[in-house]
């Protein structure tokens, strides 16, 4: 025993702790950058990426992004994808034809001759312009319609596949904290932006095609006009790039503050913290910190607004100078007779159209670049999930389980260096009730999950009736096992569905079996007091829904496990939140009256009095089985089990004495 460990395995005192400072900040101190002190949340890893990327990087990635989104669209609906592409090209063509027709109208209006004659000569051209504009409007509506049909198909395909994969990955993957972050990031952000990115790609393509069409029209009007286009367009584009980046940078700062302020908001609104906050009268301290942070958010909003106004002013000023130079060059060309007045007027229309198209293109390019990172993240997570799916095939698990044997089984969690189980061997036989006991983290629950086929051993074998579990179909094996956990799932469904879900149905039941399971577990009294008994929804999220206490949920969970009527029943601290009478009734039902002939029952419990009647007890410590036997045999050994049992028993025996002395 080490010097820092007291008798009985209780840690001894550490080195003396020094006095704390008289004053500290409530949270991470604010640095020059208000994002200092905040860890990057899993759902914010790509925020602001477009503000950090150069224009060259963004433009270089756009073709790859378009191909990837196009591939998703092609898989979801080929005809719809072709329709969107063709209609968008036709819409851009109408824009170019409209500009050409407008120039023709201007040529007629600015030609020689009386004004009435000019107007009459321009009427056919005007009608053509109106027709082209109407046709473009119709094509844009058709693009929106095709997009509205295509986008939900992409979203549905991605969402269905994502949740199918996430729901079936091996359990050890779910236990990995990094996988947890990845899967929630993909769900929160990847699926969200996947719903939007098709429309953004369409808008990006529309802006680019309009820009190309405008440039083509200017080239047709006069080759020199295309050289003047950058003079007015590039300053506008530079201003748009700067504004977009400033907007994304500001969002990162604003988001960091929001994450801080939500910490206090959650505390102020959370039901679990309400009683302690009021009993300690900490509302004032929390509200003061909340106000300090909200004032910072207001200041950040003001800073962004002022900064954006200045950037737009600088951009418009630079664009104005470029436009002035362009118009001066146009005037020089008109005076020199290089181009007619009508062509100059048409060039003005084309340049104004290019301004709008370029600004739209810059803004959409930034959004598409950043949102594509989230969609790419989603696709990467899906690919990773496919590599983490359990094996398929194998023989079906036996309907009757005579024996389950673990030989030299070890298991290590993905993010751990120390094995949770280290070379354990044991045998479970039909009709037996087996108990696993030991301190927290000793390997009891991990062993039960290996028996249930939820984990594959890192070493050793688990056999069912002499067949290696690795050669059995995992789904059929898990169907032969009923597990009741200490923290059961609270399904937001009816009371009946909360029981029948163990047989894979939320709607259908075998009434006699459900009633027997509910009666044995004590859930019948819980359900009998609900407003609509079996049909009451057990969630406050729904109108008329009811919430249960932890003990009531435990009874529902036990009923769920009993209703499954599986040949193997695993109970992992199922009665921890029950009152003594309810706990006794459950153990009577489970241990003395098994629901399935020849059932193997495994009970994990810290209340050792409840396992005394089990056929065999295995004592776990640091991933090993250090003792095995009946209650009487283990007590006679005077080992770890005897010490734990005696310690618990002494607490009960000493209670009356303490009560009398008080």
DAPE-V458157 format. One line per field, one symbol per residue. ss: DSSP state (a for helix, b for strand, c for the rest). A space follows every 10 residues. Layout:
ss = ???
This chain:
ss = ccccbccccc bccccccccc cccccccccc cccccccccc caaaccccaa aaccaaaaaa aaaaaaaaaa aaaaaacaaa aaaaaaaaaa aaaaaaaaaa aaaaaaaaac ccccaaaaaa aaaaaaaaaa aaaaaaaaaa aaaaaaaaaa aaaaaaaaaa aaaaaaaabc aaaaccaaaa aaaaaaaaaa aaaaaaaaaa aaaaaaaaaa aaaaaaaaaa acaaaaaaaa aaaaaaaaaa aaaaaaaaaa aaaaaaaaaa aaaaaaaaac aaaaaaaaac ccaaaaaaaa aaaaaaaaaa aaaaaaaaaa aaaaaaaaaa aaaaaaaaaa aaaaaccccc aaaaaaaaaa aaaaaaaaaa aaaaaaaaaa aaaaaaaaaa aaaaaaacbc ccccbccccc ccbbbbbbbb bccccccccc bbbbbbbbbc ccbbbbbbcc cccaaaaaaa acccccccbb bbbbccbbaa abcaaaaaac bbbbcccccc cccbaaaaaa aaaccccccc aaaaaaaaaa acaaaaaacc ccaaacbccc ccccccccca aaaaaaaaaa aaaacccbbb bbccccccca aaaaaaaaaa aacccccccb bbbbcccaaa accccbbbbb bccbbbbbbc aaaaaaacca aaaaaaaaaa aaaaaaaaaa ac
